[in-house]
Amino acid sequence: MKIKFTLKKLQLKETFSIAYGNYTHRDALLIEFSYQNCKGYGECVAIDYYQINLHDFVLKLKEVQYQIEDHKIIHPKDFFKFLLSLNLHSFLLSALDCAYWDLFGKLENKSFLELNQLPTDNLVESSITISIGDIENQIDKIQKSEWTRFKVKCKGLNKNNVEKLLQLNQDIALDSNASFTDQDCIWLQENVDVQKFSYLEQPRPIDHYKILKKESFANWMADEDCQNIDSLEELIPYYKSINIKLMKCGGLTPALDMIKRARELNYKIMIGCMTESTVGISAGCLLTGVVDFVDLDGANLISSDYATGNFVENGKIILSEKPGLGIDLK
């Protein structure tokens, strides 16, 4: 097995504005596994508020490359145990895990869905992100969109804006990217109308969630607070829902375990994304039959996509039905 890794730049269609900052592009690291005549692909992206340095990842890959390439082809869940022994950051681990699932499925001529017996009869629609901006512009984007589910970004709480969004009678979620205060959270979770929002994501900075009440009008959803399966027990009194992102938890293999455990603990589950190309989004799309919410608009926000595979069209998940994760490079 050979491994190849390439740095890419994902140019955004328009400036992406969230509470953490404004972005015109994302840097990505593309992983390619090849064996016989098959190639598998995975990806991770640099996110500043996660302190991700892709050049560090490249150095790490060069360090462990011979161990990976010497490894025999085995089942992806067993290969993941080997990857864990390499002491990799979860973002890099995810890229390698997804690339290996893609390769293995192509070698077996079976899709990830077949290999894991996952359902596809009820794929949940994805939301589209509405960047921070003037509320009238945000509302205009929602009303002109062909999508039916929306995640509206905000920085801090503006009660008038909340009221305007609630009056739209649309499927809307609110994401403050940790910019709400304790007082904001109290007002939201005691406001009966707030239950009209499908969810309210990551209201406070990491580990400042104890003001939240699970049994309130707000469907609080943990994002940065919920990094992996180890987070789930601690968050039970505070969050109704969790956002699973492959790069946070380390890939498809741990995501499957995390979904199973979250179900046992009665969480609502979202499969989410960073700003990724179709390489990253294709992997997430395969889990949309076993979750409650989907936010996989990453590839729809970029103008420089370099892959084909599973994709999202006006919110609907379109599966390629090809083996592995269904990914090909353009």
C-alpha positions in Angstrom: 0.0 0.0 0.0 1.3 3.5 -0.9 0.3 6.8 0.7 0.4 10.2 -0.9 -0.4 13.5 0.8 -1.1 16.8 -0.9 -1.8 20.3 0.5 -4.8 22.0 -1.2 -6.5 25.4 -1.0 -10.3 25.5 -0.9 -11.5 28.9 -2.2 -14.9 30.0 -0.8 -17.6 31.3 -3.0 -18.1 34.2 -0.5 -16.6 35.3 2.8 -17.6 32.9 5.5 -18.3 34.9 8.7 -18.8 33.3 12.1 -18.1 34.4 15.7 -14.5 33.1 15.4 -13.6 35.2 12.4 -14.0 35.8 8.7 -12.7 33.3 6.1 -12.1 33.5 2.3 -10.5 30.0 2.0 -9.6 26.9 3.9 -6.4 24.9 3.6 -6.9 21.2 3.2 -4.7 18.1 3.3 -5.7 15.4 0.9 -4.7 11.8 1.7 -4.5 9.1 -1.0 -4.0 5.4 -0.4 -3.3 3.2 -3.4 -3.1 -0.6 -3.7 -3.3 -2.6 -6.8 -5.5 -0.5 -9.1 -7.6 1.2 -6.4 -7.2 4.6 -4.7 -8.9 5.7 -1.5 -9.3 9.3 -0.4 -9.6 11.2 2.9 -9.2 14.8 3.9 -8.7 17.2 6.8 -8.8 20.9 6.9 -7.0 23.6 8.9 -9.3 25.3 11.4 -7.7 28.1 13.3 -9.8 27.8 16.5 -8.7 24.2 16.7 -5.0 25.2 16.3 -4.5 22.9 13.3 -1.2 23.2 11.4 -1.2 21.0 8.3 2.5 21.3 7.9 2.9 19.6 11.3 0.6 16.8 9.9 2.8 16.4 6.8 5.9 16.0 9.0 4.1 13.4 11.1 3.0 11.5 8.0 6.6 11.5 6.8 7.6 10.1 10.1 5.1 7.2 10.1 4.9 6.7 6.3 6.9 3.5 6.3 4.8 1.9 9.0 1.6 2.7 7.1 3.0 1.5 3.8 4.3 -1.7 5.3 1.0 -2.6 6.8 -1.0 -5.4 5.1 -4.6 -4.9 3.9 -7.0 -5.8 6.8 -10.5 -4.7 7.8 -10.8 -1.0 8.4 -11.8 -1.4 12.0 -8.6 -3.4 12.7 -6.6 -0.9 10.6 -8.0 1.9 12.8 -6.5 0.1 15.9 -3.2 0.3 14.2 -3.7 4.0 13.4 -4.4 4.7 17.1 -1.0 3.3 18.0 0.6 6.1 15.9 -0.5 8.8 18.3 -2.1 11.1 15.6 -4.2 14.2 16.0 -7.9 13.4 15.5 -8.1 15.5 12.3 -5.3 13.6 10.7 -6.6 10.3 12.1 -9.9 11.0 10.4 -8.3 11.7 7.0 -6.4 8.4 7.2 -9.4 6.4 8.5 -11.7 7.7 5.8 -9.1 7.2 3.0 -8.6 3.6 4.2 -12.4 2.9 4.2 -12.6 4.2 0.7 -9.7 2.1 -0.5 -10.9 -1.1 1.3 -14.4 -0.7 -0.1 -13.1 -0.3 -3.7 -10.9 -3.4 -3.2 -13.9 -5.4 -2.0 -16.2 -3.7 -4.6 -18.6 -2.8 -1.7 -19.8 0.5 -0.5 -19.2 1.7 3.1 -23.0 1.4 3.5 -22.9 -2.3 2.5 -19.9 -3.0 4.7 -21.6 -1.6 7.7 -25.2 -2.5 6.9 -26.4 1.1 7.2 -29.8 2.2 6.0 -30.4 4.7 3.1 -34.2 4.7 3.0 -34.6 7.9 5.1 -31.6 10.2 4.5 -32.0 13.4 6.6 -31.8 16.6 4.6 -28.9 19.0 5.3 -29.0 22.6 6.4 -27.2 25.4 4.6 -25.2 27.9 6.7 -26.2 31.6 6.7 -23.1 33.6 7.7 -23.1 36.4 10.2 -24.5 39.6 8.7 -27.2 42.1 8.9 -30.4 40.3 9.9 -32.3 41.6 6.9 -29.6 40.2 4.6 -29.7 36.9 6.4 -33.5 36.7 6.1 -33.3 37.7 2.4 -30.9 34.8 1.8 -33.2 32.4 3.6 -36.3 33.5 1.6 -34.5 33.3 -1.7 -32.9 29.9 -1.1 -34.0 26.6 -2.6 -32.9 24.8 0.6 -35.5 24.1 3.3 -33.2 23.9 6.4 -31.0 26.7 7.6 -28.3 27.2 10.2 -28.0 30.9 11.0 -24.7 32.1 12.5 -24.7 34.9 15.1 -22.2 36.6 17.4 -23.8 37.2 20.7 -27.6 37.5 21.3 -29.8 40.0 19.6 -33.3 39.4 20.9 -35.0 41.4 18.1 -33.1 39.3 15.5 -34.2 36.1 17.3 -37.8 37.3 17.1 -37.5 38.0 13.4 -36.1 34.6 12.7 -38.8 32.9 14.7 -41.5 34.8 12.7 -40.3 33.2 9.4 -41.9 29.9 10.0 -38.9 28.1 8.5 -36.7 25.2 9.7 -34.0 27.3 11.4 -31.1 26.5 13.8 -29.1 29.1 15.6 -25.3 28.8 16.0 -23.4 31.4 18.1 -20.1 29.5 18.0 -19.7 29.9 21.7 -20.5 33.7 21.8 -23.6 33.7 24.1 -23.3 34.8 27.7 -24.8 32.9 30.7 -27.6 35.5 30.7 -28.3 35.0 27.0 -28.6 31.2 27.6 -31.0 31.7 30.5 -33.2 34.0 28.4 -33.2 31.5 25.5 -34.0 28.4 27.5 -36.8 30.1 29.4 -38.4 31.5 26.2 -41.2 29.1 25.1 -40.9 30.3 21.4 -37.3 29.1 21.3 -38.4 25.6 20.9 -39.3 26.5 17.3 -35.5 26.5 16.5 -34.5 23.0 15.5 -31.5 23.4 17.8 -29.1 26.0 19.3 -25.5 25.0 18.8 -22.5 25.5 21.1 -23.8 28.5 23.0 -20.9 28.9 25.4 -17.1 28.4 25.2 -15.8 24.9 25.8 -16.5 23.7 29.4 -18.8 26.6 30.3 -22.0 24.5 29.7 -23.2 24.1 33.3 -25.7 27.1 32.9 -27.5 25.0 30.3 -30.6 22.9 31.2 -31.4 19.9 29.0 -35.0 20.0 30.1 -35.7 23.5 28.9 -37.3 25.0 25.8 -33.9 25.2 24.0 -32.6 22.1 22.2 -29.0 22.8 23.2 -26.5 21.0 20.8 -22.9 20.4 21.8 -20.3 21.0 19.1 -16.9 21.9 20.5 -18.0 20.6 23.9 -18.5 17.1 22.3 -15.1 16.0 20.9 -15.5 12.3 21.0 -17.3 9.4 22.7 -15.7 10.2 26.1 -17.6 13.5 26.2 -21.1 12.0 26.2 -21.6 10.9 29.8 -20.6 14.3 31.2 -22.9 16.3 29.0 -26.1 14.4 29.7 -27.7 17.0 32.1 -27.0 19.9 29.8 -27.4 19.0 26.1 -30.2 17.3 24.3 -28.2 17.0 21.1 -24.6 16.5 19.9 -22.8 17.4 16.7 -20.6 14.6 15.5 -17.9 15.8 13.1 -15.5 13.2 11.6 -12.4 15.3 12.1 -13.3 15.9 15.8 -13.8 12.3 16.7 -11.2 10.8 14.4 -13.1 9.4 11.4 -15.9 7.1 10.3 -14.8 4.2 12.6 -15.2 6.1 15.9 -18.2 8.0 14.6 -20.1 4.7 14.2 -19.3 3.8 17.9 -20.2 7.3 19.0 -23.6 7.2 17.2 -24.4 3.9 18.9 -23.5 5.2 22.4 -25.3 8.5 21.9 -28.4 6.6 20.9 -28.1 4.5 24.1 -27.9 7.8 26.1 -31.0 9.3 24.3 -29.2 12.1 22.5 -30.4 13.6 19.3 -27.5 13.4 16.8 -26.3 15.6 14.0 -23.6 14.7 11.5 -21.8 18.0 10.8 -18.8 19.2 8.9 -16.1 21.8 8.6 -15.7 23.7 5.3 -14.5 20.6 3.3 -14.4 19.5 -0.3 -16.5 16.6 -1.6 -13.8 14.3 -0.2 -14.8 15.1 3.4 -18.5 15.6 2.7 -18.8 12.2 0.9 -17.8 10.5 4.1 -20.3 12.4 6.2 -23.1 11.7 3.7 -22.9 8.0 4.4 -24.1 8.5 8.0 -27.2 10.6 7.1 -29.5 7.6 7.4 -28.8 7.1 11.1 -28.9 10.6 12.5 -31.6 13.3 13.4 -29.9 16.4 11.9 -27.5 17.0 9.1 -25.2 19.9 8.4 -23.0 18.9 5.4 -23.0 22.1 3.3 -19.2 22.4 3.3 -18.6 21.6 -0.3 -21.5 23.8 -1.4 -19.6 26.8 0.1 -16.4 26.4 -2.0 -15.7 27.3 -5.6 -12.6 25.0 -6.0 -13.9 21.5 -5.3 -11.5 18.9 -6.6 -13.5 15.7 -6.2 -16.7 14.0 -7.0 -18.7 11.6 -4.9 -21.7 11.9 -2.6 -23.1 15.4 -2.5 -25.8 17.7 -1.2 -28.2 19.4 -3.6 -30.6 22.0 -2.1 -30.3 20.0 1.1 -31.0 16.6 -0.4 -28.3 13.9 0.1 -27.3 12.3 -3.2 -25.3 9.1 -2.9 -23.0 8.0 -5.7 -23.6 4.3 -5.1 -20.0 3.6 -6.0 -17.8 1.3 -3.8 -15.9 2.6 -0.8 -16.9 6.1 0.0 -17.7 6.8 -3.7 -14.9 9.3 -4.1 -13.0 10.2 -7.3 -10.8 13.1 -8.0 -11.7 15.5 -10.9 
